[in-house]
Amino acid sequence: MRFFKAAQLSLVAIALVSVASAQTIQINRENKTIAISTTDEATATADIAAITIGFSIYGPDSESTYVQAGKLSRAILTALHTAGIDDKSIESSAQGLQRNTEFNDKDTAEFRAQHQFFFNQSWAVSVSPKQAAQVIRVAIAAGANQTGAIDWRLSDRKALQAKAAQAALVKARGVASQMAEGLHVKLGELVYASNETPNTRIYFKRPSQDVEFGTEAAMIGAPPPIPALEIRPQTIREEATVYAVFAIE
């Protein structure tokens, strides 16, 4: 009867290994184990807000459009620097000048003449969540009219991945303990563990956090005061899958 139980246990363990992972683990009566593959997660509040700051303008010709874009570009960066944002926190995302071909039948000849060329430029400005609203306000006041999208990030992503892996390992031991109890054996030490490639990161987005403004450029000057936005950092979730092999006694 004992021989049958050991053989049955080995077959169960072999089946679990084949399903759980491609790792090769020797299973026999002398090496009794339980293999478990589990997935768990860990969450943390984002501590970096990568804000898209940008603008777009139209002009009658390429040269004047480019000159106006240069003035607006410098005004926005100057405003960001004045607000305490250093250059290392500002990265160029896109910029370009092109002929405008998107007219409709209702556009007048005068309108078409003043919108022959289109220029757009954008940056990614990385700041703390507390600074996000101020950065958006300052940029809009300086003329940025396509601003507000936020990519929420975590400065220590590896620590969150490790936390998720630890949670998955604890979960694996719990499942293994239940299996051992059902087989009337005692669960022993962990003899092998592998952290598989984590799943793609997931953000829980809140629609109200992204703000986009019109395509027509704001005039460089002294716009009316802009109230600060209520922005809250998102929760970032990291998943990890752990393949663990436990000895049984």
C-alpha positions in Angstrom: 0.0 0.0 0.0 2.9 2.4 0.8 4.6 1.6 -2.5 1.3 2.4 -4.4 1.0 5.8 -2.6 4.6 6.7 -3.4 4.1 5.7 -7.1 0.8 7.7 -7.2 2.5 10.7 -5.7 5.3 10.6 -8.2 2.9 10.5 -11.1 1.0 13.5 -9.7 4.3 15.4 -9.4 5.4 14.5 -12.9 2.1 15.8 -14.3 2.4 19.0 -12.4 5.9 19.6 -13.7 4.9 19.0 -17.4 2.1 21.5 -17.0 3.8 24.1 -14.9 7.1 24.7 -16.8 9.5 23.4 -19.4 12.2 22.9 -16.7 13.4 19.4 -16.4 13.1 18.0 -12.8 13.9 14.4 -12.0 11.0 12.7 -10.2 11.2 9.2 -8.7 10.6 7.4 -5.5 13.9 8.5 -4.2 13.2 12.2 -5.1 9.7 12.9 -4.1 8.6 16.4 -4.8 5.6 18.7 -5.5 6.0 21.2 -8.3 3.8 24.3 -8.4 3.5 27.2 -10.9 1.6 30.3 -9.5 1.1 33.9 -10.5 0.6 36.8 -8.1 0.9 40.6 -8.2 2.1 43.6 -6.3 0.9 47.2 -6.6 2.4 50.6 -5.9 1.4 54.2 -6.5 3.3 55.9 -9.4 5.9 58.3 -8.3 6.8 59.8 -11.7 4.4 61.6 -14.0 5.8 61.8 -17.6 3.6 64.6 -19.0 3.2 65.4 -22.7 3.7 69.1 -23.3 3.1 70.2 -26.9 1.7 72.7 -29.4 0.6 72.9 -33.0 0.3 76.0 -35.2 -0.7 76.9 -38.8 0.9 79.5 -41.1 0.7 80.9 -44.6 4.2 79.7 -45.6 6.9 77.4 -44.3 9.4 80.1 -43.2 6.9 82.2 -41.1 5.4 79.1 -39.6 8.8 77.9 -38.5 9.7 81.3 -37.0 6.5 81.4 -35.1 7.0 77.8 -33.9 10.5 78.7 -32.7 9.2 81.6 -30.6 6.5 79.4 -29.1 8.9 76.6 -28.4 11.4 78.9 -26.6 8.5 80.5 -24.6 7.3 77.1 -23.3 10.8 75.9 -22.3 11.5 79.2 -20.6 8.3 78.9 -18.6 9.2 75.3 -17.6 12.7 76.4 -16.5 11.3 79.3 -14.5 9.0 76.8 -12.8 12.0 74.9 -11.6 12.1 72.0 -14.2 15.6 71.3 -15.3 16.7 70.1 -18.8 17.3 66.5 -17.7 13.6 66.2 -16.9 12.6 67.4 -20.4 12.9 65.1 -23.4 11.9 65.9 -27.0 9.2 63.6 -28.3 8.3 64.9 -31.8 8.6 67.9 -34.0 7.9 68.6 -37.6 6.8 71.0 -40.4 4.5 69.9 -43.2 2.2 71.2 -45.8 -1.4 71.2 -44.7 -3.7 69.2 -47.0 -6.7 68.8 -44.7 -9.2 71.3 -46.0 -12.9 71.0 -46.5 -15.3 72.5 -49.0 -16.5 75.1 -46.5 -13.1 76.6 -45.9 -12.8 80.1 -47.4 -9.9 81.1 -49.7 -8.6 83.4 -46.9 -8.6 80.6 -44.4 -6.8 78.3 -46.8 -4.2 80.9 -47.4 -3.4 81.3 -43.7 -3.3 77.5 -43.1 -1.0 76.3 -45.8 1.6 74.8 -43.4 1.4 73.0 -40.1 4.0 72.7 -37.4 3.8 70.6 -34.2 6.3 69.9 -31.4 6.0 68.0 -28.1 8.1 67.0 -25.1 7.9 64.5 -22.3 8.4 66.3 -19.0 9.0 63.9 -16.0 8.2 65.3 -12.6 6.7 64.1 -9.3 2.9 63.6 -9.2 2.6 66.7 -7.0 4.2 68.9 -9.7 2.1 67.6 -12.6 -0.7 70.1 -12.3 1.7 73.1 -12.1 3.7 71.9 -15.1 0.5 71.6 -17.2 -0.7 75.1 -16.0 2.6 76.7 -16.8 2.9 75.1 -20.2 -0.6 76.2 -21.2 0.0 79.7 -20.0 3.1 79.8 -22.3 1.2 78.7 -25.3 1.2 74.9 -25.3 -2.2 73.8 -26.7 -1.8 70.0 -26.9 -0.8 69.2 -23.4 -1.9 67.0 -20.5 -1.5 63.3 -21.4 0.4 61.5 -18.6 2.4 58.3 -18.7 2.5 57.2 -15.0 5.8 55.4 -14.0 7.5 53.9 -11.0 11.1 54.8 -10.3 12.0 51.4 -8.7 10.2 48.9 -11.0 12.5 46.0 -10.1 11.5 46.3 -6.4 7.9 46.0 -7.4 8.7 42.9 -9.6 10.5 41.3 -6.7 7.6 42.0 -4.4 5.3 40.3 -6.9 7.6 37.3 -7.2 7.7 37.0 -3.4 3.9 37.0 -3.3 3.8 34.3 -6.0 6.3 32.1 -4.1 4.2 32.4 -0.8 1.2 31.5 -2.8 3.0 28.5 -4.3 3.9 27.2 -0.8 0.3 27.5 0.3 -1.0 25.5 -2.7 1.8 22.9 -2.2 0.8 22.6 1.5 -2.8 21.9 0.6 -1.7 19.2 -1.9 0.6 17.6 0.6 -2.2 17.6 3.1 -4.5 15.9 0.6 -1.9 13.3 -0.1 -1.3 12.7 3.7 2.4 13.6 3.4 4.5 16.4 5.0 5.7 19.3 2.9 9.5 19.8 3.1 11.9 22.6 2.0 11.9 24.5 -1.2 14.4 22.8 -3.5 14.0 24.8 -6.7 12.4 28.1 -7.8 12.4 30.1 -11.0 10.9 33.5 -11.6 9.5 33.5 -15.2 9.4 36.6 -17.4 7.0 39.0 -15.8 3.8 39.9 -17.7 3.4 43.3 -19.4 2.9 46.1 -17.0 -0.7 47.3 -16.5 -1.9 50.8 -15.6 -5.2 51.5 -14.1 -6.1 54.7 -16.0 -8.6 57.3 -14.9 -10.0 59.1 -17.9 -10.3 62.5 -16.1 -6.5 62.7 -15.8 -5.7 63.3 -19.4 -6.3 66.8 -20.8 -6.1 67.7 -24.5 -6.6 71.2 -25.9 -7.5 72.5 -29.3 -5.4 72.3 -32.5 -5.2 76.1 -33.0 -2.2 77.7 -31.3 -2.6 80.0 -28.3 -1.1 83.4 -28.8 2.1 84.1 -27.0 1.3 86.8 -24.4 -0.4 87.1 -21.0 -3.4 84.6 -21.0 -5.9 84.7 -18.1 -5.0 82.7 -15.0 -5.5 79.0 -15.4 -6.7 77.1 -12.3 -4.7 74.1 -11.2 -6.0 70.6 -12.2 -6.9 68.0 -9.6 -4.5 65.1 -10.6 -4.0 61.9 -8.7 -1.3 59.4 -9.5 -2.3 56.0 -10.8 -1.8 52.6 -9.3 0.8 50.4 -11.1 0.5 46.6 -11.0 3.2 44.2 -11.7 2.6 40.4 -12.1 5.1 37.6 -11.6 4.9 33.9 -12.3 7.0 31.6 -10.1 7.7 27.9 -10.7 8.6 26.2 -7.4 9.5 22.6 -6.4 9.1 21.5 -2.8 10.4 18.3 -1.2 7.9 16.1 0.5 8.6 13.8 3.4 
